[in-house]
Amino acid sequence: MEKIQMVDLSGQYKKIKPEVDAQIQEVIDSCAFINGPAVKEFQKHLENYLQVKHVIPCGNGTDALQISLMALGLKPGDEVITSNFTFVATVEVIALLGLELVLVDADPNTFNIDPKLLEKAITKNTKAIVPVHVFGQGADMESIMQIANKHKITVVEDNAQAIGADYTFADGKTQKLGTIGHLGCTSFFPSKNLGCYGDGGAIMTNNDALAEKIRQITNHGSKKKYYHQEVGVNSRLDSIQAAVLNVKIKYLDNYCAARQAAAAAYDAAFSKNNNIEIPARNKKSTHVFHQYTLKIKGKNRDELREFLASKGIPAMIYYPVPLHLQEAYLNLGYKSGDFPVTEHLSGIVLSLPMHTELDAQTQKYIIDAVLEFVK
Ligand SMILES: *Cc1c(COP(=O)(O)O)cnc(C)c1O
């Protein structure tokens, strides 16, 4: 058996190598490395796939979040609410822009922001909410949009982990995650569900004015070359990355299905064991399993992780330290005990290998090892 990995990018590449290599070669031959035709083509592909009016490609997912908040024209002192159970990028950009970062605890089952606590965190200074669709399934967007609309607050979805997932509202309407809020952000970091071969990201919106503003910000605050209306940034998806994504987007639904099949096999093996809890599903959202994350209840999570490592099986803790207890964010004034759910989860979650190339034999080996330890 080959070395087991959390994510197998090499196995995935081998299956699409001729197509990818040809597309990359075409960019090199054309020398249109920046803003070449491949970028425009990918923009159209993704707009069509997501059924959204505007996709604005940019340099990475962190930039996508930062540029989105810049486009809202927020001022220092304006409050932005997000989940405490996320990757640091979500909160970093809020802090960098000098905005007031307000954290909200997670739902203990779905790991996503708890809408009841969200509503309690709203003040007259709240200007934006950034729900994160953590691990690949939607936050409770129906409640979040209702709350946001009631208080006239802008919603920026952090969809770095759930591209391709569908969300169905109570009225039966289905939309892709990342296109429900006023703005949506995603990342094409190589290990993300739609990953390129370097850095990449995009912003999604159905709002023409915001789209125009965002295009301007990504391009040094400029609409016309060498004329600058505002302070912007330089954030671009390069043509080689777009060429890779033009191939991979055709397989995104297959990739989601492969992850869902692997998750179903894990579920079937683990659902009857009392010492572990399989990922709970939000019934309104599909789950595209950026991560397959167990809660280890009756046994010690860190000992299980070491046991798996001794058998050559990697397993990761997303996220080991809640954001309010990270050194960089202690100045927010939160203390231990303020976010009981996130604090508890950080001690019991364990993500198993999850990717598009997980074969049945490897998965059985992983499952047997987990069950041997948790019995
Ligand atoms: C990966 C990720 C980001 C940042 O994306 P980059 O492309 O690495 O900058 C932001 N938010 C979440 C939730 C992520 O998982």
The ligand as an SDF file (V2000), in Angstrom:
LIG
                    3D

 15 15  0  0  0  0  0  0  0  0999 V2000
   -8.2300   28.1470    3.2390 C   0  0  0  0  0  0  0  0  0  0  0  0
   -9.1440   29.0750    3.9320 C   0  0  0  0  0  0  0  0  0  0  0  0
   -9.0360   30.4700    3.7700 C   0  0  0  0  0  0  0  0  0  0  0  0
   -7.8980   31.1470    3.0640 C   0  0  0  0  0  0  0  0  0  0  0  0
   -7.6300   30.7380    1.7850 O   0  0  0  0  0  0  0  0  0  0  0  0
   -6.1690   30.9990    1.1640 P   0  0  0  0  0  0  0  0  0  0  0  0
   -6.3620   30.7720   -0.2890 O   0  0  0  0  0  0  0  0  0  0  0  0
   -5.2390   30.0080    1.7940 O   0  0  0  0  0  0  0  0  0  0  0  0
   -5.7700   32.3990    1.4750 O   0  0  0  0  0  0  0  0  0  0  0  0
   -9.9940   31.2590    4.3700 C   0  0  0  0  0  0  0  0  0  0  0  0
  -10.9800   30.7310    5.1160 N   0  0  0  0  0  0  0  0  0  0  0  0
  -11.0950   29.4040    5.3170 C   0  0  0  0  0  0  0  0  0  0  0  0
  -12.2280   28.8900    6.1410 C   0  0  0  0  0  0  0  0  0  0  0  0
  -10.1710   28.5280    4.7520 C   0  0  0  0  0  0  0  0  0  0  0  0
  -10.2990   27.2170    4.9630 O   0  0  0  0  0  0  0  0  0  0  0  0
  1  2  1  0
  2  3  1  0
  2 14  2  0
  3  4  1  0
  3 10  2  0
  4  5  1  0
  5  6  1  0
  6  7  2  0
  6  8  1  0
  6  9  1  0
 10 11  1  0
 11 12  2  0
 12 13  1  0
 12 14  1  0
 14 15  1  0
M  END
$$$$
